[in-house]
Amino acid sequence: MPELVRAAVRVSAGRTELRELPLPELDDDSALLRVEVAGICGTDVKIYANPPSMIHGPVIMGHENVGVIARAGRDFERRHGVREGDRVFVEHYVGCYTCEWCRIGEYRHCEATDWRTNPDARRYGYTSAANPGTLWGGFADYMYLPWNAVLHKVPDTVTSELAGLVTPLSNGIEWALLAAGVGYSSTVLIQGPGQQGLSQVVAAKQAGAAQIIVTGTTRDKARLDLARELGADHVIDIRQDDPLERVRELTGGRGVDFVLDCTSRAGTAPVLLGIEALKRREGVLLIQGELAGFPDFPVKKLTEKAITIKSARGHSYRACELALEQLASHRFPLEKLATHRFALEQVDHAIRVLAGETDDDAIHISLMPDLAMSARP
């Protein structure tokens, strides 16, 4: 084991430095992960440009992490049922396991991991490197695992890069199936063909949805084609067609049972379209938290149609396990979501690629610390 490890450290908004940091000291109930893949998603783009004000000091980003247990204490191995050499996916939540939320398995709601309300929260990709353990993110050669890290064993038939898709896929399962309730014979409108939207196509198809419609723009043509390959029945280019008229045409005027908003930086339009596109009574609208406010929100229309609004927020343990099962089944060509690979030295560029600041069309990016820069596609 090296005494110093490389880490890409965010030192200010939009600025990263590659540093060498000492390995943290381990006790019997902690471990060290050798990072193989750290996924980059839209959340990374947002917090890179505008770091949360509550989080002070240098931060090692990276919250979608897969790797091999490099060193582990005996109590840690016993607690988690792992051994050195095992490949695992690590959730970004680090709960307390004593509060009411943790007691019912909803550790994602635990205040000990909620950086929005707790400046001392622990969460991979968000926690300051100044805290004990230091290596609190996947943009590094190694990552610190305390006793309360949440691990999932990766099946032997799933590569580390494919396992790097667990977070978006588990979000798709959580949001579409467990939160919204998409199921057999459902009609579903998925707005936005990014990694979350495409993951929800897979989740809805696996659940037996009768009709899956995906919207995007002209620049999303390749993604819309991939949506069809993953199981979408229809795609709509909102620049070429009126999406509401098209949804009504495809559903025989009935509307859809579920609308899942997976758009980014699209303003209020997707929510307004969703309200109109839902069936006459008791449809479900799943939304994200991008908008701080919503002027002239059509509450009357919402209540008249008896629409239920659900929040797209994180994932559960079960959703991660289901995501790994889905990846292991190889039923869908999910490897096509992993469009780009970058070396550790290229973190800044990789985030900017996903942000759309280059000509690349990236869906999901795999940051791979062991990847030589010359090997990047």
BAMARVEX-131256 format. One record per residue (C-alpha): x, y, z; residue in one letter; chain. Coordinates in pm, 1 decimal, padded with zeros to 6 digits. Last residue first. Layout:
       px       py       pz aa ch
        X        Y        Z  A  A
...
//
This chain:
       px       py       pz aa ch
 -01159.8  00721.1 -02612.4  P  A
 -00920.0  00768.3 -02317.1  R  A
 -00631.5  00522.1 -02322.6  A  A
 -00360.8  00790.2 -02352.3  S  A
 -00471.0  00937.0 -02018.9  M  A
 -00394.9  00605.2 -01851.4  A  A
 -00692.6  00464.3 -01667.8  L  A
 -00621.4  00353.8 -01310.7  D  A
 -00823.9  00638.9 -01158.4  P  A
 -01127.4  00561.7 -01377.3  M  A
 -01385.8  00839.5 -01408.6  L  A
 -01678.3  00685.7 -01592.3  S  A
 -01906.3  00937.6 -01761.9  I  A
 -02276.1  00888.4 -01829.4  H  A
 -02471.8  01035.8 -02119.3  I  A
 -02197.4  01230.6 -02295.3  A  A
 -02253.7  01405.8 -02626.3  D  A
 -01910.4  01556.5 -02687.5  D  A
 -01894.4  01899.7 -02855.7  D  A
 -01771.1  02062.5 -02535.8  T  A
 -01931.9  02271.8 -02259.3  E  A
 -02225.3  02032.4 -02236.6  G  A
 -02209.9  01994.5 -01858.8  A  A
 -02107.8  01630.9 -01907.3  L  A
 -01797.4  01746.0 -02095.2  V  A
 -01730.0  02009.7 -01829.0  R  A
 -01728.8  01742.9 -01560.7  I  A
 -01480.8  01535.3 -01759.7  A  A
 -01254.1  01835.5 -01822.4  H  A
 -01222.8  01910.2 -01451.6  D  A
 -01170.4  01544.7 -01365.6  V  A
 -00902.1  01484.6 -01627.9  Q  A
 -00610.3  01389.3 -01402.8  E  A
 -00815.9  01100.3 -01267.7  L  A
 -00844.4  00945.6 -01613.3  A  A
 -01156.6  00972.7 -01828.4  F  A
 -01406.2  00733.4 -01980.6  R  A
 -01709.6  00826.4 -02191.0  H  A
 -02036.5  00672.6 -02316.3  T  A
 -02148.9  00454.4 -02028.5  A  A
 -02517.1  00446.8 -02128.3  L  A
 -02438.4  00194.7 -02402.2  K  A
 -02337.9 -00058.4 -02134.5  E  A
 -02708.0 -00078.9 -02054.0  L  A
 -02773.6 -00304.3 -02352.4  P  A
 -03084.6 -00452.3 -02183.8  F  A
 -03140.3 -00809.6 -02066.7  R  A
 -02783.5 -00834.3 -01934.9  H  A
 -02928.1 -01008.3 -01626.5  S  A
 -02636.5 -00892.1 -01409.9  A  A
 -02721.9 -00526.9 -01475.4  L  A
 -03081.6 -00583.5 -01368.7  Q  A
 -02975.7 -00769.9 -01056.2  E  A
 -02738.9 -00484.6 -00971.3  L  A
 -03021.4 -00235.1 -01016.7  A  A
 -03251.6 -00445.7 -00799.4  L  A
 -02993.9 -00439.1 -00519.5  E  A
 -02959.0 -00063.9 -00556.3  C  A
 -03336.5 -00014.5 -00547.3  A  A
 -03361.3 -00231.1 -00235.4  R  A
 -03108.5 -00016.1 -00050.2  Y  A
 -03309.6  00296.1 -00132.4  S  A
 -03252.2  00570.6 -00387.5  H  A
 -03226.6  00945.1 -00412.4  G  A
 -03509.4  01196.1 -00438.5  R  A
 -03755.4  01224.1 -00724.2  A  A
 -04054.1  01360.9 -00534.5  S  A
 -04412.2  01251.9 -00600.1  K  A
 -04705.1  01470.3 -00700.3  I  A
 -05051.6  01311.4 -00703.6  T  A
 -05298.4  01456.7 -00951.9  I  A
 -05664.4  01483.1 -00856.5  A  A
 -05748.1  01632.2 -01200.1  K  A
 -05931.3  01920.9 -01035.9  E  A
 -05650.0  01950.1 -00781.5  T  A
 -05375.6  01997.4 -01039.2  L  A
 -05584.6  02227.0 -01260.4  K  A
 -05656.6  02449.2 -00960.1  K  A
 -05291.4  02446.5 -00847.7  V  A
 -05166.7  02578.2 -01181.9  P  A
 -04830.9  02721.9 -01059.7  F  A
 -04825.4  03090.8 -01145.2  D  A
 -04459.8  03132.6 -01048.6  P  A
 -04269.8  02814.5 -00957.7  F  A
 -03988.1  02858.8 -00708.8  G  A
 -03655.1  02694.6 -00626.0  A  A
 -03681.1  02488.9 -00943.6  L  A
 -03444.8  02194.1 -00978.6  E  A
 -03612.0  01973.7 -00718.0  G  A
 -03718.4  01683.7 -00938.5  Q  A
 -04071.6  01583.2 -01031.1  I  A
 -04289.4  01271.7 -01046.8  L  A
 -04645.5  01335.0 -01161.9  L  A
 -04904.6  01065.9 -01093.4  V  A
 -05248.5  01050.8 -01256.3  G  A
 -05564.9  01053.0 -01048.9  E  A
 -05823.9  01183.3 -01298.8  R  A
 -05842.8  01292.5 -01664.0  R  A
 -05514.2  01128.3 -01772.7  K  A
 -05184.6  01313.4 -01749.0  L  A
 -05061.2  01514.7 -02047.3  A  A
 -05180.5  01852.2 -01915.7  E  A
 -05007.9  01823.8 -01577.7  I  A
 -04697.3  01682.9 -01743.6  G  A
 -04676.6  01966.3 -01992.5  L  A
 -04680.4  02218.0 -01707.6  L  A
 -04413.4  02019.8 -01523.7  V  A
 -04195.6  01995.7 -01835.4  P  A
 -04233.4  02369.4 -01918.0  A  A
 -04132.7  02508.5 -01576.8  T  A
 -03762.8  02547.4 -01649.6  G  A
 -03576.1  02309.2 -01879.6  A  A
 -03241.9  02317.7 -01694.7  R  A
 -03232.7  01939.1 -01684.0  S  A
 -03519.3  01705.9 -01770.0  T  A
 -03601.9  01381.0 -01591.8  C  A
 -03970.2  01453.2 -01528.2  D  A
 -04165.5  01127.5 -01494.4  L  A
 -04529.2  01151.9 -01604.6  V  A
 -04755.2  00860.6 -01512.6  F  A
 -05100.1  00734.9 -01614.9  D  A
 -05088.6  00891.4 -01961.1  V  A
 -05347.6  01082.4 -02160.5  G  A
 -05682.3  00951.0 -02285.3  R  A
 -05696.2  01109.7 -02629.7  G  A
 -05619.1  00783.3 -02807.7  G  A
 -05294.4  00748.0 -02615.0  T  A
 -05059.2  00814.9 -02907.2  L  A
 -05268.4  01107.8 -03032.5  E  A
 -05292.2  01260.1 -02686.5  R  A
 -04915.6  01229.1 -02643.5  V  A
 -04859.5  01387.2 -02987.3  R  A
 -05088.8  01680.3 -02914.5  E  A
 -04908.6  01741.7 -02586.6  L  A
 -04563.0  01710.9 -02743.0  P  A
 -04629.1  01956.4 -03029.0  D  A
 -04384.6  01820.8 -03284.0  D  A
 -04045.7  01917.8 -03429.5  Q  A
 -03872.1  02090.2 -03140.1  R  A
 -04042.9  01857.7 -02890.0  I  A
 -03881.7  01558.3 -03059.7  D  A
 -04109.4  01279.3 -02944.3  I  A
 -04015.8  00915.2 -02890.6  V  A
 -04247.2  00614.1 -02900.4  H  A
 -04246.8  00257.1 -02772.1  D  A
 -03945.1  00299.1 -02543.3  A  A
 -03769.2 -00031.3 -02471.3  G  A
 -03394.2  00016.7 -02438.2  L  A
 -03342.7  00034.6 -02815.2  E  A
 -03614.0  00299.9 -02840.2  R  A
 -03441.5  00505.2 -02570.9  A  A
 -03114.1  00459.0 -02761.1  L  A
 -03270.2  00624.2 -03065.8  D  A
 -03388.6  00905.1 -02839.6  L  A
 -03034.0  00940.6 -02710.9  R  A
 -02891.9  00959.6 -03063.8  A  A
 -03153.7  01220.2 -03158.6  K  A
 -03100.3  01432.3 -02847.2  D  A
 -02994.6  01743.4 -03043.5  R  A
 -03345.0  01754.8 -03188.6  T  A
 -03497.7  01773.9 -02842.7  T  A
 -03630.3  01512.5 -02604.5  G  A
 -03946.4  01328.7 -02509.5  T  A
 -03991.2  00961.9 -02423.0  V  A
 -04315.3  00763.8 -02448.1  I  A
 -04353.1  00422.4 -02284.3  I  A
 -04670.2  00220.7 -02345.0  Q  A
 -04778.3 -00105.8 -02184.9  A  A
 -04552.9 -00083.7 -01880.2  A  A
 -04445.0 -00431.5 -01772.0  G  A
 -04217.9 -00357.4 -01476.6  A  A
 -03905.5 -00433.2 -01682.8  Q  A
 -04015.9 -00174.2 -01938.3  K  A
 -04073.7  00086.3 -01668.8  A  A
 -03731.9  00025.3 -01511.3  A  A
 -03554.0  00028.3 -01847.9  V  A
 -03722.5  00351.2 -01956.8  V  A
 -03647.0  00488.7 -01611.4  Q  A
 -03276.8  00432.0 -01668.7  S  A
 -03306.2  00621.7 -01997.2  L  A
 -03459.4  00917.6 -01813.5  G  A
 -03193.5  00914.5 -01542.8  Q  A
 -02901.4  00886.0 -01786.8  Q  A
 -03041.2  01157.1 -02012.4  G  A
 -03340.7  01111.8 -02243.0  P  A
 -03560.9  01388.8 -02091.9  G  A
 -03933.0  01364.3 -02016.6  Q  A
 -04064.3  01013.7 -01955.7  I  A
 -04435.8  00973.6 -02033.4  L  A
 -04576.1  00644.5 -01904.6  V  A
 -04877.6  00427.7 -01978.4  T  A
 -04910.7  00147.2 -01725.5  S  A
 -05000.0 -00209.7 -01829.1  S  A
 -04797.0 -00367.5 -01545.2  Y  A
 -04637.0 -00117.7 -01311.8  G  A
 -04534.9  00240.8 -01251.4  V  A
 -04576.5  00322.4 -00881.3  G  A
 -04437.5  00675.6 -00860.5  A  A
 -04204.6  00614.0 -00564.2  A  A
 -04108.2  00245.2 -00586.7  L  A
 -04138.3  00196.6 -00962.3  L  A
 -04041.5  00512.0 -01149.9  A  A
 -03841.6  00697.3 -00884.9  W  A
 -03669.8  00408.8 -00710.4  E  A
 -03604.5  00205.5 -01024.2  I  A
 -03468.7  00504.8 -01214.9  G  A
 -03262.9  00609.7 -00913.2  N  A
 -03125.1  00256.8 -00895.7  S  A
 -03026.5  00283.6 -01263.1  L  A
 -02861.4  00622.0 -01213.7  P  A
 -02667.8  00495.3 -00909.3  T  A
 -02589.7  00144.7 -01036.2  V  A
 -02428.2  00267.5 -01358.3  L  A
 -02073.8  00232.3 -01221.0  G  A
 -02148.5 -00139.5 -01196.2  A  A
 -02109.9 -00148.3 -01575.1  L  A
 -01764.1  00003.4 -01539.9  E  A
 -01669.1 -00243.7 -01265.2  S  A
 -01779.7 -00536.2 -01478.7  T  A
 -02090.7 -00735.0 -01388.8  V  A
 -02079.3 -01115.6 -01425.4  T  A
 -01902.4 -01157.6 -01090.8  D  A
 -02191.9 -00991.0 -00910.5  P  A
 -02109.7 -00663.2 -00730.5  V  A
 -02147.8 -00678.3 -00354.3  K  A
 -02344.4 -00384.1 -00216.3  H  A
 -02202.6 -00157.1  00052.0  L  A
 -02345.0  00109.9  00282.4  V  A
 -02076.0  00283.3  00491.8  A  A
 -02155.1  00278.0  00864.3  N  A
 -01830.3  00120.4  00984.7  W  A
 -01624.1  00379.7  00801.8  P  A
 -01500.1  00331.9  00444.1  L  A
 -01222.1  00562.5  00321.1  Y  A
 -01167.6  00590.2 -00054.0  M  A
 -00862.0  00513.1 -00264.5  Y  A
 -00715.4  00628.8 -00596.3  D  A
 -00918.5  00948.1 -00585.2  A  A
 -01227.6  01106.5 -00739.6  F  A
 -01441.8  00866.4 -00536.4  G  A
 -01503.7  01089.9 -00239.1  G  A
 -01456.7  01106.7  00136.6  W  A
 -01082.0  01032.2  00147.4  L  A
 -00990.1  01238.6  00454.0  T  A
 -01090.9  00976.6  00713.8  G  A
 -01126.0  01237.5  00984.8  P  A
 -01270.9  01556.6  00832.6  N  A
 -01054.8  01804.4  00640.4  A  A
 -01143.4  01620.6  00319.8  A  A
 -01477.5  01800.6  00337.3  S  A
 -01785.7  01585.1  00285.3  T  A
 -01982.7  01618.3 -00039.5  Y  A
 -01866.7  01342.6 -00274.3  G  A
 -01947.2  01068.3 -00027.0  Y  A
 -02183.6  01183.4  00244.0  R  A
 -02105.4  01260.1  00606.5  R  A
 -02290.9  01550.6  00763.4  A  A
 -02112.9  01808.3  00981.6  D  A
 -02286.4  02107.6  00818.3  P  A
 -02623.9  01941.3  00885.6  N  A
 -02937.0  02069.7  00713.6  T  A
 -02853.7  02048.5  00343.3  R  A
 -02562.3  01810.5  00402.7  W  A
 -02803.2  01534.3  00502.2  D  A
 -02593.3  01230.1  00599.1  T  A
 -02622.3  01253.5  00978.9  A  A
 -02972.6  01397.2  00933.7  E  A
 -03096.1  01056.9  00814.8  C  A
 -03328.3  01074.0  00510.7  H  A
 -03107.8  00846.1  00295.7  R  A
 -03105.5  00610.5  00595.3  Y  A
 -03459.9  00502.9  00509.9  E  A
 -03423.5  00149.0  00647.8  G  A
 -03694.4  00179.2  00913.5  I  A
 -03444.5  00223.9  01199.2  R  A
 -03237.8  00460.6  00983.2  C  A
 -03528.7  00702.0  00961.7  W  A
 -03608.7  00685.7  01334.6  E  A
 -03249.1  00756.8  01434.3  C  A
 -02989.8  00497.2  01547.1  T  A
 -02832.6  00384.6  01219.6  Y  A
 -02622.8  00705.4  01192.0  C  A
 -02634.3  00727.2  00813.6  G  A
 -02355.8  00751.9  00553.7  V  A
 -02524.2  00798.3  00214.3  Y  A
 -02309.9  00786.3 -00101.6  H  A
 -02379.6  00420.9 -00171.1  E  A
 -02070.3  00205.7 -00225.2  V  A
 -02068.1 -00058.5 -00499.3  F  A
 -01847.6 -00351.3 -00410.9  V  A
 -01574.5 -00572.5 -00555.5  R  A
 -01432.8 -00817.7 -00300.3  D  A
 -01052.5 -00839.1 -00273.8  G  A
 -01038.8 -00801.3  00103.1  E  A
 -01341.6 -00969.4  00250.8  R  A
 -01707.4 -00877.7  00282.0  V  A
 -01998.5 -00973.1  00506.3  G  A
 -02061.0 -00613.9  00609.4  H  A
 -02034.2 -00641.3  00988.9  R  A
 -01785.6 -00930.2  00981.4  R  A
 -01551.4 -00759.4  00737.8  E  A
 -01571.9 -00431.3  00930.5  F  A
 -01505.9 -00610.7  01260.1  D  A
 -01194.0 -00775.2  01114.5  R  A
 -01055.0 -00451.0  00974.5  G  A
 -01039.9 -00402.7  00600.3  A  A
 -00780.0 -00335.4  00332.8  R  A
 -00808.3 -00315.0 -00043.5  A  A
 -01182.1 -00373.7 -00076.7  I  A
 -01227.8 -00340.4 -00452.4  V  A
 -01405.2 -00057.6 -00629.1  G  A
 -01725.1  00109.9 -00736.1  V  A
 -01830.7  00464.8 -00655.2  N  A
 -02111.9  00694.2 -00759.4  E  A
 -02053.9  00984.1 -00514.5  H  A
 -01740.9  01151.0 -00656.3  G  A
 -01608.7  01479.4 -00521.0  M  A
 -01301.4  01516.8 -00303.6  I  A
 -01373.4  01835.9 -00111.8  V  A
 -01143.2  02108.5  00018.6  P  A
 -01282.6  02324.7  00298.6  G  A
 -01635.5  02423.5  00392.8  H  A
 -01967.0  02260.2  00307.9  I  A
 -02265.6  02471.7  00410.6  M  A
 -02237.1  02693.1  00101.2  S  A
 -02298.3  02399.1 -00132.0  P  A
 -02054.7  02421.6 -00424.2  P  A
 -02186.6  02610.0 -00728.3  N  A
 -01998.8  02510.8 -01046.3  A  A
 -01887.6  02176.3 -00909.2  Y  A
 -02213.4  02126.5 -00720.7  I  A
 -02420.1  02153.5 -01038.2  K  A
 -02202.2  01942.0 -01267.0  V  A
 -02167.5  01675.9 -00998.1  D  A
 -02546.2  01660.5 -00970.8  T  A
 -02565.1  01599.4 -01344.3  G  A
 -02370.7  01275.5 -01315.3  C  A
 -02012.6  01150.8 -01295.0  I  A
 -01945.4  00788.0 -01209.4  G  A
 -01643.3  00686.9 -01003.7  A  A
 -01487.4  00365.2 -01127.1  V  A
 -01204.9  00144.7 -00998.0  E  A
 -01151.5  00297.2 -00653.7  V  A
 -00937.3  00094.2 -00416.2  R  A
 -01158.1  00092.6 -00107.0  L  A
 -01013.5  00119.7  00243.5  L  A
 -01175.4 -00021.7  00552.3  A  A
 -01317.6  00053.9  00895.9  S  A
 -01426.0 -00144.7  01201.3  D  A
 -01095.1 -00285.3  01325.3  D  A
 -00927.1  00054.6  01297.4  D  A
 -00788.7  00232.3  00994.1  L  A
 -00557.5  00531.0  00968.8  E  A
 -00621.0  00743.4  00663.2  P  A
 -00386.0  00723.1  00364.4  L  A
 -00189.6  01040.4  00320.5  P  A
 -00286.5  01283.3  00043.8  L  A
 -00122.2  01361.3 -00288.4  E  A
 -00300.8  01637.2 -00473.6  R  A
 -00460.1  01697.0 -00814.0  L  A
 -00621.8  02039.0 -00790.6  E  A
 -00975.4  02121.4 -00897.5  T  A
 -01145.8  02452.6 -00975.8  R  A
 -01504.7  02514.5 -01083.4  G  A
 -01605.6  02668.2 -00751.7  A  A
 -01316.9  02636.8 -00507.8  S  A
 -01062.0  02379.2 -00387.9  V  A
 -01217.4  02071.4 -00544.8  R  A
 -00962.7  01796.5 -00477.7  V  A
 -00869.3  01532.2 -00734.7  A  A
 -00697.1  01273.1 -00516.6  A  A
 -00372.6  01081.4 -00556.7  R  A
 -00253.8  00856.2 -00278.3  V  A
  00036.8  00881.8 -00032.0  L  A
  00175.2  00605.5  00189.8  E  A
  00132.2  00346.6 -00084.9  P  A
  00000.0  00000.0  00000.0  M  A
//
